[in-house]
């Protein structure tokens, strides 16, 4: 699976993160999980033209959504979080324009 964000970008986005070189495998796994989840939510692969910028790279909004999702997954190791009792909607706001809605009939 192609990674659309780097480990360094993710590490820089995690508040208070100190790189001891031990989390690379976990962060890579979380990047892959975030990208897979995003593709399912968008109902299209991230390599789809509708997800790419004019330069042929993944749109910055989608890259940011991946980074935010990874930082959240890294920071939250439980289904129940008392520190964050609500969803901020940041990721949904970033990805909604890229969702490929299916269904209905074409006229």
C-alpha positions as CSV (number, residue, x, y, z in Angstrom):
1,X,0.0,0.0,0.0
2,X,1.3,3.4,-0.9
3,X,1.7,5.8,2.0
4,X,0.3,9.3,1.2
5,X,1.9,10.8,4.3
6,X,5.3,10.4,5.9
7,X,6.2,9.2,9.3
8,X,7.8,12.5,10.0
9,X,4.6,14.4,9.1
10,X,2.7,12.3,11.5
11,X,5.2,12.6,14.3
12,X,5.2,16.4,14.0
13,X,1.4,16.4,14.3
14,X,1.2,14.4,17.6
15,X,1.2,16.9,20.5
16,X,4.1,16.3,22.8
17,X,5.5,13.4,20.7
18,X,9.1,12.4,21.5
19,X,10.7,10.2,18.9
20,X,12.5,7.3,20.6
21,X,12.5,5.3,17.3
22,X,10.2,2.7,18.8
23,X,6.9,3.7,17.3
24,X,7.6,3.6,13.6
25,X,5.9,0.2,13.0
26,X,2.8,1.2,15.0
27,X,2.6,4.6,13.2
28,X,3.0,2.9,9.8
29,X,0.2,0.5,10.7
30,X,-2.0,3.5,11.8
31,X,-1.3,5.3,8.6
32,X,-2.4,2.3,6.6
33,X,-5.5,1.9,8.7
34,X,-6.4,5.6,8.3
35,X,-5.9,5.4,4.6
36,X,-8.0,2.2,4.3
37,X,-10.8,3.7,6.4
38,X,-10.7,6.9,4.3
39,X,-11.0,4.9,1.0
40,X,-14.0,3.1,2.4
41,X,-15.6,6.4,3.6
42,X,-15.0,8.1,0.3
43,X,-16.1,5.0,-1.6
44,X,-13.2,5.3,-4.0
45,X,-9.4,4.6,-3.9
46,X,-7.2,7.5,-2.9
47,X,-5.5,7.1,-6.3
48,X,-8.7,8.1,-8.1
49,X,-8.4,11.3,-10.1
50,X,-11.1,13.0,-7.9
51,X,-8.8,12.7,-4.9
52,X,-5.7,14.1,-6.6
53,X,-4.5,17.6,-7.0
54,X,-3.6,19.1,-10.4
55,X,0.0,18.0,-9.8
56,X,-1.2,14.4,-9.4
57,X,-0.6,14.2,-5.7
58,X,-3.2,13.4,-3.0
59,X,-5.2,16.6,-2.2
60,X,-3.9,18.4,0.9
61,X,-7.3,18.2,2.6
62,X,-7.2,14.4,2.3
63,X,-3.5,14.3,3.4
64,X,-4.5,16.4,6.4
65,X,-7.4,14.1,7.2
66,X,-5.1,11.1,7.3
67,X,-2.6,12.9,9.6
68,X,-5.4,14.0,12.0
69,X,-6.9,10.5,12.0
70,X,-3.5,8.9,12.7
71,X,-2.7,11.4,15.5
72,X,-6.2,10.7,17.0
73,X,-5.7,6.9,16.8
74,X,-2.2,7.2,18.3
75,X,-3.5,9.3,21.2
76,X,-6.6,7.3,21.9
77,X,-6.0,3.7,22.7
78,X,-9.5,3.1,24.1
79,X,-13.0,3.2,22.7
80,X,-14.0,5.3,25.7
81,X,-12.3,8.7,26.1
82,X,-13.3,10.9,29.0
83,X,-10.9,13.6,27.8
84,X,-12.6,13.9,24.5
85,X,-16.3,13.3,25.0
86,X,-17.3,14.5,21.5
87,X,-16.2,14.3,17.9
88,X,-14.9,17.6,16.5
89,X,-15.8,16.7,13.0
90,X,-12.4,17.9,11.6
91,X,-11.9,14.8,9.4
92,X,-15.5,14.8,8.1
93,X,-15.2,18.4,7.1
94,X,-12.0,17.8,5.2
95,X,-13.2,14.7,3.3
96,X,-16.9,15.4,2.6
97,X,-16.2,17.1,-0.8
98,X,-14.4,14.0,-2.0
99,X,-17.1,11.4,-1.2
100,X,-18.3,9.6,-4.2
101,X,-22.0,9.1,-3.5
102,X,-23.5,5.9,-5.0
103,X,-27.0,4.8,-5.5
104,X,-30.1,6.3,-7.1
105,X,-30.7,6.1,-10.8
106,X,-29.2,8.1,-13.6
107,X,-31.6,9.8,-15.8
